[in-house]
Amino acid sequence: MLIANALGSPPVDVIEQCHEAGLKVAALAGAPKHALSHVANGVDIIVAQGYEAGGHTGEIASMVLTPDIVDAVGPDVPVLGAGGIGSGRQVAASLALGAQGVWTGSIWLGTEEYRNLAGNQGWETAFLRATSSDTVRTRIYTGKPARLLKTRWTQAWEEEGAPQPLPMPLQNLLVADAHNRINASGDPDVISMPVGQIVGRMNEVRPVAEVMADLVAEFEATVKKLDGIAGI
Ligand SMILES: Cc1cc2nc3c(=O)[nH]c(=O)nc-3n(C[C@H](O)[C@H](O)[C@H](O)COP(=O)(O)O)c2cc1C
């Protein structure tokens, strides 16, 4: 089993308790300095999560971040690449950048299993029509920068005269009720939802098993093609 933490390492005593219970601990990092601090605190696995990702995210894109973190932590610390991974080609790219595996989030929002959890069709309509330009990194969700679907709600916060988001944890307290009401409405024009730039390629809703099989098949085809280019 794995415990994963965003927004910093878990407290050191929690990491120690996890280890005593035989659990591995992972933590997300948006910059090499975050990864080094996680390692110093005893985290086992670093998730190098680039700017493209849904949810809380830093300023460095995966193409630059992954090798920077892999080199910073050295060969003894496993690194998972994350942010912008929604196809087998992107899995292969992340491994080519030095990651030992990948960590994904947004892709699972475009699945039948998520449809069964979501409760209404608003998300699905919004995801299916969104392009990769239709996300925004904003502090309106929690007070810290997080990538959300761009909607009339996120745009309202950018209008002239709109208030500045409050620092974490106050912003979430301020907007949580509004988000619940907005999301319950099922209106795809206003929903408030973390999603990454790969939303532009989430064009149909499929079972998780099918998405997984496609990831693997495209990854294998990509590696084969690259082998051919390298003349191996
Ligand atoms: C809807 C959504 C909710 C998320 N919530 C969390 C969270 O609570 N904790 C966390 O560590 N990461 C969270 N993430 C980030 C994911 O763990 C993952 O790092 C990220 O989605 C990877 O980038 P991708 O969205 O491009 O696949 C969330 C992502 C999404 C899309």
The ligand as a MOL file (V3000), in Angstrom:
LIG
                    3D

  0  0  0     0  0            999 V3000
M  V30 BEGIN CTAB
M  V30 COUNTS 31 33 0 0 0
M  V30 BEGIN ATOM
M  V30 1 C -9.7880 15.8990 -9.9500 0
M  V30 2 C -8.3930 15.8070 -9.4150 0
M  V30 3 C -8.2120 15.7850 -8.0360 0
M  V30 4 C -6.9200 15.6730 -7.5030 0
M  V30 5 N -6.7670 15.6370 -6.1530 0
M  V30 6 C -5.5410 15.4150 -5.6200 0
M  V30 7 C -5.3710 15.2810 -4.2150 0
M  V30 8 O -6.3290 15.3880 -3.4450 0
M  V30 9 N -4.1270 15.0070 -3.7470 0
M  V30 10 C -3.0520 14.8750 -4.5890 0
M  V30 11 O -1.9550 14.5960 -4.1150 0
M  V30 12 N -3.1680 15.0570 -5.9160 0
M  V30 13 C -4.3870 15.3140 -6.4430 0
M  V30 14 N -4.5170 15.4580 -7.8030 0
M  V30 15 C -3.3060 15.4120 -8.6560 0
M  V30 16 C -3.0550 13.9610 -9.1040 0
M  V30 17 O -2.6290 13.1900 -7.9930 0
M  V30 18 C -1.9780 13.8790 -10.2010 0
M  V30 19 O -0.7190 14.2430 -9.6810 0
M  V30 20 C -2.2640 14.7330 -11.4190 0
M  V30 21 O -3.6210 14.6150 -11.7890 0
M  V30 22 C -1.3650 14.2940 -12.5690 0
M  V30 23 O -1.5110 15.1040 -13.6870 0
M  V30 24 P -2.6310 14.8610 -14.8340 0
M  V30 25 O -3.8840 15.4720 -14.2590 0
M  V30 26 O -2.1160 15.6070 -16.0130 0
M  V30 27 O -2.7450 13.3780 -15.0360 0
M  V30 28 C -5.7930 15.5920 -8.3610 0
M  V30 29 C -6.0000 15.6310 -9.7410 0
M  V30 30 C -7.2680 15.7400 -10.2780 0
M  V30 31 C -7.4310 15.7900 -11.7770 0
M  V30 END ATOM
M  V30 BEGIN BOND
M  V30 1 1 1 2
M  V30 2 1 2 3
M  V30 3 2 2 30
M  V30 4 2 3 4
M  V30 5 1 4 5
M  V30 6 1 4 28
M  V30 7 2 5 6
M  V30 8 1 6 7
M  V30 9 1 6 13
M  V30 10 2 7 8
M  V30 11 1 7 9
M  V30 12 1 9 10
M  V30 13 2 10 11
M  V30 14 1 10 12
M  V30 15 2 12 13
M  V30 16 1 13 14
M  V30 17 1 14 15
M  V30 18 1 14 28
M  V30 19 1 15 16
M  V30 20 1 16 17
M  V30 21 1 16 18
M  V30 22 1 18 19
M  V30 23 1 18 20
M  V30 24 1 20 21
M  V30 25 1 20 22
M  V30 26 1 22 23
M  V30 27 1 23 24
M  V30 28 2 24 25
M  V30 29 1 24 26
M  V30 30 1 24 27
M  V30 31 2 28 29
M  V30 32 1 29 30
M  V30 33 1 30 31
M  V30 END BOND
M  V30 END CTAB
M  END
